[in-house]
Amino acid sequence: MMDGARPVRAILAGAGPVLALKFAGAAAAFGMFAVTARTLDAEAFGRLGIWFNAMSFLAVAALCGQETLILKVWATGTVACRHGLMRFALGNMIAAALAFFVVALTVTHAAGLDPSPGLAAAAGAFLVAQAMLHLTSHASRVGLGIGVAEGHREVVWRLAAAGTAIACLSGGWPFVPEAFLAVAAFCMVASATWQWRRLSSSMRGGAGPVAADRRGWRRQMGGMWLAAILDAGHQYLDVVLIGLLLDPSAAAGYFAAARVAAIFPILAGGLANYASGQIAALFPTGRRQRLQSLLARLQSLAAVGAVTGLAVVAVWGAALLAIFGDGYRDFAPILRLLALGAAVSLLAGPAPHLLLLCGHERAYPMAGIAVLVLRMVLVLVLGSTFGAVGAAAAVAFMASLQAVILNSLCRRRLGIDPSVIALLRHANR
């Protein structure tokens, strides 16, 4: 077990593999979208960004919170129970994905934005494939190891799609949205199938009846589902709203800026994944001081990442956007705003995980709902008034407000501060 008093290098050694996979996935995603953007005009790339983000959000929603349920049940369940859980989760996921896709088509039809049959089919395949990959990867994380899980979920399919984009760019062919989504769906299905076969092999030989506590599982899914939807809403819905409110070209620039600024939430996610295991081990045994010390040391890494990232964006932000195409340089102010909000969230630490794992499962969703609703309202109001820059300002402001609210909840209810402020207090002792 990690002692909170150990030096930062020990923490980095523990979190290093997770961070490496996260950064590899980010690099693959950046290359995939940058090359794709160079094969398309801004309007087509904006349409791709809108559909990609909409289907990615629905893919998370289609999991029904079962990705967290799998992580919770797998370690204590029998082999037969795991079989039953995976069949239960897969059936729910497919049904939910198809239902959400029908809803999405109904909404686009009502708004007069009917996609072509090819784009609709590719988007539906992408939705189901991504939800399936999320599901198998979460099971693989506990059943096969984080390298298998995150490697396929974060890296493999993106590299394959990036290779296709490079081939299109070399041949002078546009990597149109329907082709991108179809290729990505095929690669995701291949990765999910490979993981599924490995998982099936690891679960062979289980004896006894299938202990499928479906009623108990459904009772646990609600809060997990809501938390996952809130996280996905903050990650994906902005581009969709901007595309609907303004135009696909504005969504294209915002999407490109968001891909560059994604380095901050990736670092935050990697540190939070590592912190979760330590929170689960230290808090129930009453070692709050050790946990506070560990979180403070984690924030030293977050502070370095935040300062470095902001400096890179300030100096080379326009140059990074130019990788998508020269016209994207104009969206540098949006990138700076998004980076600022994301850096504040990074410096806030793993507050959601702390609340969810320490007996306050309802506090985070209730606060998160209010913040997400207000965020969407501000994006619509400021976006309609000031364009994409106004929407980015709304996102940055709400990210900062959410950080303040969640950290206040952690200090008041748990007596623990997961933010960079704890690092400063620790340094002054």
N, C-alpha and C positions, 0 to 999 in steps of 0.2 A: 504494500500500500504506500502511496506517495505521502511523505511527510511534508506539511506545508512549509516547514522551515528550510527545506532543501533549496539549493541555489537554482537560479533561473535556467541554467543549462540542463539540469535534470528534468525540469518541466518541458523544456524544448525538445529534449530527447523523447519524452513520452508523446508529445503532441506532434512531433516532426513528421512521422509517416502520414498522418491525417492531413496536415497542412500541405505536404508535398503532393498528395493526390488532388487536393482542392486546387492548388495552383496549376497543376498539370491540366486539370479539367478547364480551368479558366483560360489558360493559354490556348487550348484546343478550341474552346468556344469562340474566343476572340478571333483566331485565325479563320475559323469556319465562317463567321459572319462577315469579317472584313473582306475575304475573297469573294463571298457571295455578293456583297454590296457592289463590288467592282464589275460584276457581270450584269447588274441591273441598274435601271434609272431609279431616282429617289422615290417615285411613286410606287413602283413595284416592290422595292425593298421595304417601304413603309407598310404595304399590304402584307408582306411576309411577316414583318414584326408584329403587326396586329394579330394575325392568325396564330403565329407562334406563341405569343403571350397568352392569348385567350385559351388556346388548347392546353397550354402548360398549366394554367390556373385550374382548368376543369379536370386535368389529369390528377392533380393533387386532391381536389374535391372528391373525385371518384374513388379514392382510396378509403374514404369514410373513416379516417383515423386509424385504420387497421395496421399501418406501418409501425405506429407506436405500440399497438397491441401485440404485434409479433415480437418486438423487442422485449416486451414485458413478460410474455407467456413462455417464450422459447426456452429460456434457461431452466425453468422449473417444470415444464411439461414433459410427458413421456414422448417416445417416438411416435406412438399412435396418436397422441394428442396433437403433435405437430402436423401430422398428415391431415387430421381433421381441420385444424386451424387454417392450413394453406388452402384446402378445398373450399372452406367457408369464406375465406378472404377473397379468393379468386372469383367465386360466383358473385359475391357482392360487388366487387370491383367492375366486372364486365357489365353487370346490370346497370350500375350507376353511371358508368362511362357512356353507355348507349343512351340512357335517359338524358344525361346532360347534353349530349350531342344533338339530340332531337330538340331540346330547349334552345340550344344555340342557333340552330337553323331556323326555328320559329321566330326568335328575336331578330335575326338578320332579315328574314322575310318581312316582318312587320315594319322594320326600319327602311325597307326598300334597298337593302344591300345584299341581295341574293348572290352567293358565289357561283361560279361556273360548276357544272357537275364534277369536273376533274378536281377542282380545288376543294369542293365539299368532301369528296371521297378521300382525298389525301389528308385533309384535316381530321376526318373521323378516324382514319387509320393511325395517324400520329397520336391522337388523344388516347386511344386504346393501348397502343404500343408503349407510350410513355408511362401510363398508369401501371401496366404490367411490369415494366422495367423497375419502377419505384418499388413495387411489391416484392419482386424477387431479390432486389438488391438489399432491402432491409432484412429479409430472411437470410441472405448470404452473409450479411455482416456478422450475425451471431452464429450461423451454421458453418460458414466456410472461411471467414476472416475478412477483415476490412479491405485488404488488398484486392480480393476478388470482387467484393461488393462495389466499392467506390471506383475501382478501376473501370468496371463496365458501365456504371451509372454516370460517371463524370468524364471519362476519357475516351473509351474505345469507340462508341458510336459517333462521337464528335470528330474524332480523327478520320473515320471513314467518310463522314459527310464532308469534311474539309478536303479530303482527297478528291471527292467528286467535284467540289467547287473549283479546285485547282485545275482539274481536267477540263471543265467547262470554260474557265478563263483562258487556258492555253489554246483551246480550240475555237475561241471566239463565240461560244454559245451562251445565251443567258440561262442562269440557273434559276428558272422561274419558281414562284412560290409553291405551286403544286408539285413540281419535281423535287424541290428541297424537302418538303414535308413527307413525300412518299419515300425518298431515299432514307431520311432520318428514321421513319417508321420501320422500314425494312431492317436497318442496322440495329434498332432497339429490340425488335422481335428476335433477331439472331442472338443478341446478348442475353435477353431474358430467357430464351430457350436453352442456351448453354448453361446458365445458372440453374435453371429448373432441373435439368438433367443431373447436374452435380449435386444439387440438394436431394433429389430423389435417391441417388446412390448413397448419400450419407445417411439416409433415413431407412435403409433397407434392414430387414430383420427385426423390426419392432414387434414385440409380442403384446397381446392383450387387446381389449376392445378399444375403439376410438373414443376417448374421453372428450367429446365435443360439447363443451358447455356453452352452447350457442346463446342461451339467454343471458348468462353471465358476461359473455363477450360483448353482446349488444349493449348491456348496461354501461360497460367501460368505454365504449367507442365514442359516446357523445362529446365529452369534454376534449378528448384527443382530436376528434374531427374538427371541432370549432377552432382549436389552437392551430391546427395545420392550415385551415382555410384562411385564418387571419395572417399567418406568415406568408402564404402564397398571394394573398391580396396585396400586401405591401410590395411584393416582388414583381408582380405581373400586370396588375390592373391599370397602372398609370399609362402605359403605351396604348392600351386599348381605348381608354377614355380620350386620350389626345387624338388618336386616329379618328374617333367618332365625332369629337368636338371640333377639331380643326380640319386636317386633311392628311392623307397618307404620307406626303412629303415631310410634314412637321413630325409625324410619328417616326419616320425614318431617322431624322436627326436626333430625336430624343432617344430612340432605341440604340443608336450608335453610342451616344454619350453614356447611356445606362450600362452598356457592355464594358466600357472603359472603367466606369466608377464601380463596377462589380467586384473589383479587387478588395474593397473594404468589407463588404458582407461575407466574402469568401474567407478572409482572415478571421472575421468574427465568428463565422460558423465553425471553422476548424478549431479555434480556441474553445468555443462553447461545447463542441462534441467531446473534447478532452475533459473540460471542467465537469461535464455531466456525471462521468464516472466517479470523480472525486467527491462531488456533492453527495451522490448517493451513498458513498462509503463513509464520509466524515460526519454529515449532519445527523443521521439517526443515532450515532454513538455519542453525541453531545460535544464533539470536538470542534466547536465553532471558532475558536481562536485559530486553530490550524487551518480551517477552511478559509477564514478571512485572510490569513497570511498567504495562502495559496492563490486566492483570487487577486490579491494585491500584486503578487509576482507575475501572474498572467497579464495583468494590466500594464506591466512594464514592457512586455512584448507588444501589446496592443498600442501603446503610446508610440513606440518606435515605428510600427507599421503605419499609424495614422499620420505622424509627422512626415515620414518619408513619402507616403502616398500623396499627401496634399502638396508637398514640394514638387513632386513629379508632375502632377496635374497643373500646377501654377506655371511651371516652366515649359513643359512639353505637351500640354493638353491638346493644343491645336494640331501639333504634329502627329499625335496619336490618332486623332480623329481623321486626319488626312489619309491614314492607311485605308479607311473605308472609301476614300475618294476626295478629291480636292474641295468639292462643294461642302463637305462636312466640317471644314474648319470653322464655318460661321456658327457652329453650335458649341463652341468652346465655353461661352458663359453658362450654358445649361450644364455642361460637364462640371464646371467649378461649383455650381450650386448643389448638384447631386453628390459630388464628392464631399462637400462640407457636411451635408446631412448624414451621409453614410459614415464619415469619420466620427461624428458625435455618437452615432449608434455603436460604433466599434469601441469607443472609449467608455460607453455605458456598461460594458461587460455583459455576462450571460444572465441578466436579470430574469428573462422569461423562464429559463431552465431552473433557476433557483426557486422561483415561485412554484413551478409545476412539480418539482421533485421534493419540496419541503412542506407539503400539506396545504398549499394554497392554490389548488388547481382551478378554482373558480375566479380568483382575483385577476389573473392574467387575461383570460378570455373576456371578462366584463370590461376591464380597462381597454383591452385591445379592440373590442367592438366599437366603443365610443371614439377611439382614436382613428380607426379605419374609416368610419362614417364621416367624421369631420375632415379627414384627409381627402376623401373623394369629393366632398362638397367644395373644399378650398381649391382643389384641382380644377373643378368645373368653373368656379367663379373667377379665379385668377387666370385660368387658361383662356376663358372666353374674353377676358379684358386685356391681358398682356401677352397672350400667345403661349408658346412652349416655355418661354422664360418664366412666365408667371406660374405655370404648372410646376416647374422645377423648384421655384421658390416655396410653393405650398408643400411639396414633398420634403424639402430640407427642413422647413419649420416644424412640420408634424413629426418628423423623425426625432428632432431635438425634444419636442414636447413629450413624446412617448418615452424617451430615455429618462427624462426627469420624473415622469409619473411612476414608471416601473421601479426605478431606483428608490424613490420615496417609499413605495410599498415594501420593498425589501428591507430597508432600514427600519421602518415602523413595525412591521410584522415579524421580522426574523432577527433584527438587530445585526444584520450583515450588509455591508456596502460592497457590491461587486464592481463599482465604477473606478475610474482612474483617480477619483478623489481619495479612495482608500489607499492607493499607492503613495500619494502625497503625504497622507497622515502617517503611513508606515515609515516613510523616509524621515519624517520630522521627529520620530521617537528617539 
